Every structure is written in C-alpha cells, then in structure tokens.
Amino acid sequence: MAYIYKAAVIGGGTMGGGIAQVVSHSGLPVIIKDISQDAVDKGIEAAREVYASRVKKGKMTQHEMDQKMALITGTTTYDDFDDVDLVIEAVTERMDVKKAVFAELDKVTPSSCILASNTSALSISELAASTGRPDKVIGMHFFNPAPVMKLVEVIPGLETSEDIINDVMDFTTSLRKLPIRVEECAGFLVNRLLMPFFNEAVYAAQEGAASMEVIDAAVTAAGMPMGPFFLADMLGVDICREVQHVLYEEYGLRMAPATLLERLFEARRFGKKNGAGFYVYNDASETFVAEQIAAVQAETGITGTPFSFDRLLLPMINEAAYALQEKVASPNDIDIAMMAGAGMADTSGPKGPLQIADEMGLDVVLAKLEGLHRVLGERFRPAPLIKRKVRAGHLGVKTGKGFKEYAASLETV
C-alpha cells in the first residue's frame, strides 16, 4: 500500500484551487504548481474563497481556516516535488499539453509517486505511455465545483496496478468523496452518458422542435437540476464541444455533434465565462443563435421535428446500456455516478438512467428508440443489450428483472 502524506496539483485556477482545497481539508499539505505566479495565486485564492464561505456560514472558525490554508503552498517550479506522494494534473484539456506535463513529472517526482489526471475524457493509457511508470498512472476525475461535488471517477489505464487503484480509491474516500471505478473508455462514464442528452437538446433546438427556453424548462420540470443549455453555458460551450468530438471520434455517428454547437464554438460564444453562449450575459448579439438555427435549417432542410423529454433521455439510457455491455461500470455504479455527478433525477427524486429505464419498461424503451431511429436517424439505434434483454423477457420492474433485479411485482404473481 502506498501512503500519501503530501500531494501536488498541477494547474491553478478554479479547478486546481478547488482540488487543492479538498486535499488540504483532509489535513494533507498540497502544492499548487502552474507556469505563472498569477495562475498560482488564482488557485490559492479559489481555495481561500471556499474556506472563507465556510467561515461566513459558521461551519468553521477563522483559526481553523488559517490552519487549512497554511497547508496550501504555491510554486512555479518543481523544486519541492522530491517528496510528493501523489500529483493530480488539472491543466488544459489537450493531450499534447498533458503528455508534456506527465513526462516532466516522471523526471521530477519520486519513483513511488502516483501520477493522476483530472481529465474529463482523454485516454489515461496514452498519458501513462509518456512516463516510465505506467503502473502508477491513473485518472481522478473531479467534478466542478470540486469542493461541492461528491463524485470522483477513478479510471485505471491498461497498465495501472491493482494496488494503485485501491490506494487511490481509499485516498478519495479519505477526502470525503465518493469514488466510482470506471474502466477506461472515451468520455469515461458521466460525460459519456450526459453528452448524448445535451447533444440531442442542441439537435432539437436547431431543428425547430422547440426553443432553448422550452427545452430547458422541460428538463427541469422532469426533475433534473438545470436545463442543458444553461448547463453548457455554465460548464463552457468550448469544453462541451471538445468532449463531444472525443466521443464522436471514438463511437461514430451516434455521437455526431450538432451543427449549432459547432457554430457557437466558431463564434467563440463559450458561455458565461466570456459573456455569451447559447444565452447572452453581456452586450453580445441576442439574435445570433436564432440566425444560426435558421441558417442550419436552410442548409439541411430539416425543420419541425418532434420534441419530447424522452427524445433527450433515451440517448442517455441507450449509452448507459452500451457502457454496461462494455463492463465500464456496474449497473448500480452507473446510476450512482449519474446521480452524484450530474444530479440525475426524475420528479420523485434522485434516480439514475438504468433505474428510470427499468421503471419505464425496457420493451417501452426499445419501442421508443426504434420509433425515433426511424424518424431521426442513427443517433437512436438501440444498443444490442436492450434488444437482448427484451427478447429474454427482462423488461424491468414489471417482470422483476431488467438492468437490475427487483422483488417480483404483483402483476407477475
């Protein structure tokens, strides 16, 4: 077992600072490293703001905050990395940049040090190949904001040792987080399932099935914490587009990015962080999105397609079935990850996509997917696992067995 007494985070800013705050709150010293002092300072300030908020709310004293902040140090060099036990990389979501960072870390950290990446979609095995210690490289995907979100996806690469996996799972638990082991695949688990939901919302808007406001309202009315367009603007349209392209490259046509998403990216409408995305937060054009929707419809000839909440939900359920048949995670972990990482729910409360599908009935899910496949195309081709379960009579709650198992219902007694 590897003992973790000192950690480091590569990359300042809000995410790096948030991760550093989480580590320091557990009582461990942590270094924030970035290439500029300004970026380092932003990371430290992000951590300080989290603690200051807790002091203001009476959840900790100023003295306790000072003690926790004393555990966080900042640097623009690797001079203090000779005794770190774990490094969490949180730099920009570009493989070339991350590989360069991992190659550097391989040289400046002890051979026993675990190298983790906070990547949301990129290959852990490819990152590991840029080091001489692929057995000690792993994914630790925190969700934004890191101090608040409980889920951490733990993603082993092809060569990550079981001991390292167990150590990182235990360490994540010690941070008061919820670790879910996810077998490596493009997008991992939460983003792989969430992006088809979001992408279909963009298709629905660009095809005139419903306005963005109506779609967002339908999603929140169904029990989800926020609408897809509001969420994309908060996360960053550029980040959503990047993840969608990673998925498209790996999984093909069912992940083809909606043209409207490309148009926003090309116009640098990245969301709240630069003042305009799907919605407008500054003096940017209020008519831009409507103009682009009209232009896309003129180019494709596709307009007036049907809208329902199921149109967004079913691609997520379908992708969950693909992830399950690939053994990316267990049924329970898939549902837990989507509840903890994406706020997944219906009107009765927190609930994952597999549970929702089982309650809907897998025969109903299959029929709806087939209907949408005929009307809207390849994005809705049903996963083979759904077809197999329906053929076997595993229809969900009503038969006692679907994606999960249930006590026999009264209807089947």
matplotlib code that plots the C-alpha trace (Angstrom):
import matplotlib.pyplot as plt

x = [0.0, 1.2, 0.9, 0.0, 1.4, 1.9, 0.2, 0.5, -1.9, -0.6, -2.8, -4.1, -7.4, -10.7, -10.5, -6.9, -7.6, -10.8, -8.9, -6.2, -8.8, -10.3, -6.9, -6.0, -9.3, -8.4, -5.3, -2.6, -0.1, -0.6, 1.4, -0.3, 2.0, 1.5, 3.7, 2.9, 2.6, -0.7, -2.2, -0.8, -2.3, -5.7, -5.6, -4.8, -7.5, -10.0, -9.2, -9.3, -12.8, -14.2, -12.9, -14.0, -17.5, -17.5, -16.3, -19.1, -21.7, -20.3, -19.1, -15.5, -13.6, -11.1, -8.4, -9.4, -9.4, -5.9, -4.6, -6.1, -4.7, -1.3, -1.2, -1.5, 1.6, 2.2, 5.1, 6.1, 8.9, 9.3, 11.8, 9.6, 8.4, 11.1, 8.9, 5.4, 3.4, 0.6, 0.3, -3.1, -2.8, -5.5, -4.2, -6.0, -7.9, -5.3, -3.5, -0.2, -0.1, -1.0, 1.6, 4.3, 3.3, 3.4, 6.8, 8.1, 6.5, 8.1, 11.5, 11.0, 8.9, 10.0, 9.6, 6.9, 4.8, 1.3, 0.6, -3.1, -5.0, -8.2, -9.0, -12.7, -12.4, -8.8, -7.0, -5.3, -3.3, -1.9, -0.9, 0.7, 2.8, 4.5, 6.1, 8.3, 5.8, 2.5, 1.6, 1.3, -0.7, -4.5, -7.4, -9.0, -11.8, -13.2, -16.4, -16.8, -17.0, -14.6, -15.3, -19.0, -19.4, -19.0, -18.2, -14.7, -14.4, -11.3, -10.0, -7.2, -5.2, -4.2, -1.2, -2.3, -1.7, -4.5, -2.6, -2.5, -6.2, -7.1, -4.8, -6.5, -10.0, -9.1, -7.5, -10.5, -12.7, -10.4, -11.2, -14.9, -15.6, -17.4, -15.1, -16.5, -14.2, -14.7, -13.0, -11.2, -13.3, -13.7, -15.7, -15.4, -18.9, -20.7, -19.7, -20.2, -23.8, -24.5, -23.3, -25.8, -28.5, -27.1, -26.2, -29.8, -31.1, -29.0, -30.3, -33.9, -33.2, -31.5, -34.3, -37.0, -38.5, -38.7, -36.9, -34.0, -36.1, -38.8, -36.3, -34.6, -37.9, -39.0, -35.8, -36.1, -39.8, -38.8, -36.7, -33.2, -31.3, -30.9, -31.6, -28.9, -28.3, -27.9, -25.6, -23.5, -23.1, -22.0, -19.5, -18.3, -19.6, -16.0, -15.5, -18.8, -17.8, -14.3, -15.8, -18.4, -15.7, -13.8, -16.9, -17.6, -14.1, -14.5, -18.1, -19.1, -22.4, -24.5, -22.2, -22.1, -22.0, -25.0, -24.1, -25.4, -22.8, -20.1, -21.4, -21.3, -17.8, -16.6, -18.1, -16.3, -19.5, -18.2, -20.9, -20.9, -17.1, -16.9, -20.3, -22.3, -23.1, -26.5, -27.8, -26.4, -24.8, -23.4, -24.0, -23.4, -26.0, -29.3, -30.3, -27.2, -28.5, -31.8, -29.9, -27.7, -30.7, -32.3, -29.1, -28.7, -32.3, -31.8, -28.7, -30.1, -33.8, -34.6, -37.1, -40.1, -39.0, -40.9, -39.9, -40.4, -38.3, -37.9, -36.1, -33.3, -33.5, -33.4, -30.0, -28.6, -30.3, -29.1, -25.5, -25.8, -26.7, -23.6, -21.5, -23.0, -22.4, -18.8, -18.4, -17.4, -19.1, -21.8, -25.5, -25.5, -22.4, -23.7, -26.8, -24.9, -22.4, -25.1, -27.0, -23.8, -22.0, -24.9, -27.7, -29.8, -33.3, -37.0, -39.9, -39.8, -36.2, -32.6, -32.6, -30.2, -30.9, -31.0, -33.5, -35.6, -35.5, -36.4, -39.4, -40.4, -40.1, -37.3, -39.9, -41.2, -37.7, -36.9, -40.1, -39.5, -35.8, -36.9, -39.5, -37.0, -34.5, -36.9, -37.6, -34.3, -31.7, -28.6, -28.3, -31.2, -30.2, -30.9, -28.0, -27.8, -28.1, -31.5, -32.7, -31.3, -33.0, -36.4, -36.1, -35.3, -38.3, -36.1, -38.4, -37.6, -39.6, -42.8, -41.0, -38.6, -35.5, -34.2, -30.9, -31.2, -33.2, -36.4, -38.7, -41.5, -44.3, -47.9, -48.6, -46.4, -47.5]
y = [0.0, 3.5, 6.1, 9.6, 12.2, 15.1, 16.0, 18.4, 19.8, 20.9, 23.8, 26.8, 28.5, 27.5, 23.7, 23.3, 25.5, 23.5, 20.2, 21.7, 22.9, 19.4, 17.8, 20.4, 20.0, 16.3, 17.5, 17.0, 19.5, 20.3, 22.3, 24.2, 24.5, 26.5, 28.2, 31.7, 33.2, 34.8, 31.4, 30.0, 33.0, 32.4, 28.7, 29.7, 32.4, 29.9, 27.6, 30.6, 31.6, 28.1, 28.3, 31.9, 30.9, 28.2, 30.6, 33.1, 30.3, 29.3, 25.9, 26.6, 29.2, 31.7, 29.9, 26.6, 28.3, 29.7, 26.2, 24.7, 27.5, 27.0, 23.5, 25.0, 26.4, 27.7, 27.4, 27.9, 25.3, 21.6, 22.3, 20.9, 17.8, 15.5, 14.1, 14.2, 11.0, 12.0, 14.5, 15.5, 17.1, 19.7, 21.6, 22.4, 19.5, 18.9, 15.6, 17.2, 19.5, 16.8, 14.4, 17.0, 17.6, 13.8, 13.4, 16.3, 14.8, 11.4, 13.1, 15.3, 13.1, 10.0, 6.7, 5.7, 8.8, 8.2, 10.4, 11.2, 13.2, 15.1, 14.8, 14.5, 12.4, 11.8, 8.4, 7.5, 4.8, 7.3, 9.6, 6.7, 5.9, 9.2, 8.1, 5.3, 4.3, 3.4, 1.2, 4.3, 6.5, 6.8, 9.1, 11.0, 13.0, 15.5, 17.3, 21.1, 22.6, 20.2, 21.3, 20.6, 17.7, 14.3, 12.1, 11.3, 8.9, 6.7, 5.4, 2.9, 2.7, -0.5, -1.0, 0.6, -1.8, -3.0, -1.8, 1.8, 1.6, 0.5, 3.2, 5.9, 4.6, 4.7, 8.1, 9.5, 8.2, 9.9, 13.2, 12.6, 12.0, 9.2, 7.2, 5.2, 2.9, 3.3, 1.2, 3.3, 4.5, 7.8, 10.2, 7.8, 7.4, 10.6, 12.7, 9.7, 9.5, 13.2, 14.4, 12.5, 14.1, 17.6, 17.0, 15.8, 19.0, 21.0, 19.0, 19.6, 23.4, 23.6, 21.6, 23.9, 21.1, 23.6, 26.7, 26.5, 28.0, 25.4, 22.6, 23.8, 24.2, 20.7, 19.2, 20.9, 20.0, 16.4, 16.6, 17.5, 20.2, 22.5, 22.7, 21.5, 25.0, 26.7, 23.8, 24.1, 27.9, 27.2, 24.5, 26.1, 25.6, 25.0, 22.3, 20.6, 20.7, 19.2, 16.3, 15.7, 15.5, 13.0, 10.8, 11.2, 10.1, 7.0, 6.0, 7.3, 8.5, 8.3, 11.0, 13.3, 16.9, 19.1, 21.8, 24.5, 23.5, 24.0, 27.4, 28.6, 27.3, 29.0, 32.3, 31.9, 32.0, 29.9, 30.7, 32.6, 32.8, 35.2, 36.7, 34.7, 31.1, 29.7, 32.6, 36.1, 37.5, 40.8, 43.0, 40.3, 39.7, 38.5, 37.2, 35.2, 31.8, 32.3, 33.4, 30.3, 28.0, 29.5, 29.0, 25.4, 24.6, 26.2, 24.1, 20.8, 21.1, 19.6, 21.5, 20.9, 17.6, 16.3, 17.2, 15.4, 15.0, 11.3, 12.5, 13.7, 11.0, 8.0, 8.6, 8.7, 5.4, 3.9, 5.0, 3.6, 0.2, 0.4, 1.2, -1.7, -4.2, -3.0, -3.5, 0.1, 0.0, -2.0, -1.1, 0.4, 2.4, 3.8, 5.1, 6.4, 8.2, 9.9, 11.0, 12.2, 13.6, 15.0, 15.5, 12.9, 12.6, 12.4, 14.1, 11.6, 12.4, 11.2, 8.4, 7.0, 6.3, 2.5, 2.7, 5.1, 2.7, -0.3, 1.6, 2.7, -0.9, -2.0, -3.0, 0.6, 2.0, -0.2, 0.7, 4.4, 4.1, 2.3, 4.9, 7.8, 5.8, 5.7, 9.4, 11.0, 8.5, 6.7, 8.5, 6.4, 2.9, 0.7, -0.8, -4.6, -5.2, -3.6, -5.8, -8.9, -8.1, -7.5, -10.8, -12.6, -11.0, -8.9, -5.9, -4.1, -3.6, -5.2, -8.5, -8.3, -8.2, -5.6, -3.8, -4.6, -7.1, -6.4, -8.2, -9.9, -7.4, -8.1, -8.2, -11.2, -13.2]
z = [0.0, -0.9, 1.9, 0.8, 3.1, 0.6, -2.7, -5.5, -8.1, -11.5, -12.8, -10.8, -11.5, -10.1, -10.7, -9.4, -6.4, -5.7, -5.7, -3.5, -1.1, -0.9, -0.2, 2.4, 4.1, 4.7, 6.6, 3.9, 2.7, -1.0, -3.6, -6.4, -9.4, -12.6, -15.1, -13.9, -10.4, -11.4, -12.2, -8.9, -7.0, -8.6, -7.5, -3.9, -3.9, -5.2, -2.2, 0.2, -1.1, -0.3, 3.3, 3.7, 2.7, 5.3, 8.0, 7.0, 7.3, 10.7, 9.6, 10.7, 12.6, 11.2, 13.1, 11.5, 8.1, 8.7, 9.7, 6.5, 4.3, 5.8, 4.2, 0.7, -0.9, -4.5, -6.9, -10.5, -10.3, -9.4, -6.7, -3.9, -5.7, -4.5, -1.7, -3.1, -3.0, -5.4, -8.1, -9.7, -13.1, -13.9, -16.9, -20.2, -21.8, -24.6, -24.9, -26.1, -23.1, -20.6, -22.1, -21.8, -18.1, -17.3, -19.0, -16.8, -13.6, -14.4, -14.1, -11.0, -8.7, -6.7, -8.5, -5.9, -6.7, -8.1, -11.2, -11.6, -14.2, -13.7, -17.5, -18.2, -21.4, -22.6, -22.6, -19.3, -21.1, -23.6, -20.8, -19.0, -22.1, -21.8, -18.5, -17.3, -14.6, -16.4, -13.5, -11.3, -13.7, -13.1, -13.7, -10.9, -12.5, -10.0, -10.9, -10.9, -8.4, -6.7, -3.1, -3.5, -5.9, -4.2, -7.1, -8.3, -11.3, -10.7, -14.1, -14.4, -17.6, -19.3, -17.0, -13.8, -10.9, -8.7, -5.7, -7.1, -8.0, -4.4, -2.9, -5.0, -4.2, -0.4, -0.7, -2.5, 0.3, 2.9, 1.1, 1.9, -1.7, -3.5, -5.7, -8.6, -10.5, -14.2, -16.9, -19.4, -22.4, -24.2, -22.0, -19.1, -17.5, -16.6, -19.7, -22.0, -20.8, -20.3, -23.7, -25.8, -23.7, -24.3, -27.9, -28.7, -27.0, -29.4, -32.4, -31.2, -31.0, -34.4, -36.0, -34.5, -32.4, -29.5, -28.3, -26.0, -23.2, -23.7, -23.8, -20.6, -18.9, -19.9, -18.5, -15.1, -15.0, -15.4, -12.2, -13.5, -11.7, -14.7, -18.4, -21.0, -22.5, -19.1, -18.0, -21.2, -20.7, -17.1, -18.0, -21.1, -24.7, -25.8, -23.2, -24.2, -27.8, -27.1, -25.2, -27.9, -30.5, -28.4, -28.2, -31.9, -32.8, -30.7, -31.1, -34.5, -35.9, -32.7, -31.2, -34.3, -32.9, -33.7, -36.3, -34.0, -31.4, -34.0, -35.0, -31.4, -31.0, -34.2, -33.0, -29.6, -27.7, -24.9, -22.3, -19.0, -18.9, -21.9, -21.8, -24.4, -25.3, -26.0, -23.9, -23.6, -20.4, -21.8, -24.8, -27.4, -30.2, -28.8, -32.3, -33.1, -32.1, -33.9, -37.0, -36.9, -36.4, -39.5, -41.4, -40.4, -41.3, -44.7, -45.3, -44.0, -44.9, -41.5, -39.5, -37.3, -35.9, -32.8, -29.3, -26.0, -22.9, -23.9, -27.0, -24.8, -22.1, -24.4, -25.9, -22.3, -21.4, -24.7, -23.9, -20.4, -22.0, -24.2, -21.2, -19.2, -22.0, -22.3, -18.5, -18.0, -14.6, -12.7, -13.0, -9.5, -10.1, -13.4, -11.6, -8.6, -10.8, -12.8, -9.6, -7.8, -10.9, -13.0, -10.5, -12.4, -11.1, -12.0, -10.4, -7.5, -6.6, -7.4, -9.8, -12.4, -16.1, -15.7, -12.8, -14.9, -17.8, -15.7, -14.3, -17.9, -19.1, -21.4, -24.0, -24.0, -24.1, -27.1, -28.9, -28.4, -29.6, -32.7, -33.4, -33.0, -35.1, -38.0, -37.7, -36.6, -37.6, -36.4, -33.1, -31.8, -33.0, -29.9, -28.0, -28.5, -24.8, -24.7, -27.5, -25.8, -22.5, -24.2, -26.1, -22.8, -21.1, -18.8, -19.0, -15.8, -12.6, -14.0, -14.6, -11.6, -13.8, -16.2, -16.0, -12.3, -10.3, -8.3, -6.0, -8.1, -8.8, -8.0, -11.8, -12.2, -9.2]

ax = plt.figure().add_subplot(projection="3d")
ax.plot(x, y, z, "-o")
ax.set_aspect("equal")
plt.show()
